[in-house]
Amino acid sequence: MLKFIVDGFRSPGSWVMWIILLLAFVILGLIIERVWYLFLKCGTGTGTFMSGIAKYLKAGDYEKAIKYATSVKTPLAKGVTAILENRGKSAKAVQKAIDEVFLTETPKIGRFIPILNTLANLSTLLGLTGTILGLMIAFDAVANVPAAQRAQALATGISVAMSTTLFGLIVAVPTMLAHGLISAKSDSVIEEMDEKTAKLVNLIEE
């Protein structure tokens, strides 16, 4: 399979292959950034963080709780900070502070995710573009190339068609899988943020 892909970069459809390769690097960069943010930054240490907040609240030390929450740079921590800083105010004021955090942090959580799906579709379409180009080369060979060179020209056209389609799918399929996993994780982060902040509000109001 690797041989067919390498041959594709040497064929008349090489420009399609290079565009797909460029998209692959862009996709890889976006996936790495999203995995770091959602799975590593936002997805780990949540239990420890909330345990630390609960410890300070049980001791009645709100200032230390705020300082601890401020030191953690996650969407959940920002929501917790907003709640603690607005404690003692009306329920409407607290909810407004929470809503402001959600309005700021939710776009950050979902950032770049729709682009992954778009780039996966674009990779597939570029592969199909290479397929059309390869078929055009093959048909041109049948119509115009001398008989002695026709077999080679046909093989070149078919090679372009197959290699570009293959490479486009090799990029698109993992991207679509990554898009699904990252999208599910982003939803999970938002749901967890909503759940934890609601529980904290109820705890403080008790």
Order of alpha helices (4+ residues) and beta strands (2+ residues): alpha-alpha-alpha-alpha-alpha-alpha-alpha-alpha
